[in-house]
Amino acid sequence: MNYQDDPNVKRRLEDIEAEIGSSSQFQPPPANANLTASLKTFYGQFIVWFKELPKAGQIVVGVVGLAAVLALLKALVELISLAVSLAVVGVIVYIGYQLFKSSKSSKNR
């Protein structure tokens, strides 16, 4: 069936366009309020979904969630460790450069 030729679909589309055209100017809420509202909605939907799971499913979701959190924490610790290691190497290279520069300038005198 071709929906473009259906008069009911065309009439409904025109009604929707009329509603959109006649509605007042839409002003979106501030971005922060929108984000907070969407997070609350997502959290509420997740809690409802989680409570509907059987006990075994809740345990599996909990274990998988815990594993994901631990993996993220491990990655964060490794990134911090990498940053500290790079800083230590940078300090060692800087000190070596300063010693090399000072020994070279003392030989020229």
Buried (B, 14 or more C-beta within 10 A) or exposed (E): EEEEEEEEEEEEEEEEEEEEEEEEEEEEEEEEEEEEEEEEEEEEEEEEEEEEEEEEEEEEBEEEEEEEEEEEEEEEEEEEEEEEEEEEEEEEEEEEEEEEEEEEEEEEE
